């Protein structure tokens, strides 16, 4: 099951990268081990892939906007914990994610940014956590807004 999920994740990453900007690659490392990427209480592989694809597209779009064609970026996501929890004891609400400050969003990843000559201009590991859990305007219009907001804030503060 883990191998199948890894293969699907890799194929989706390659396909999306080729159709978008080839200068930005996002790879999900062992997504079966991620803390929480559930869409609902059933947590199927298909649903997990929907979550990962959505987050991947967002990351590519944000990095592409920040870096343009001047840099090459590679991000290896090692963990995602969506804000909130699906509380299984709430009957008939299996698609509802309860968002409380005790369930903050978390995002862990390694990254490397190269210039066009192949020189490393930035690299590191990040473990981001949304401590404020303040709803953003994104929360009304986007899926997974708290994880996306973490990444967006990091991209805005990225020094190149």
Buried (B, 14 or more C-beta within 10 A) or exposed (E): EEEEBBEBBEEBBEEBBEEBBEBBBBBBBEBBEBEBBBBEEEEEBEBBBBBBBBBBEBBBBBBBEBBEEEBBBBBBBBBBBBBBBBBEEEEEBEEEBEBEEEBBBBBBBBBBBBBEEEEEBBEEEBEBEBEEBEEBEBBEEBBBBBBBBBBBEBBEEBEE
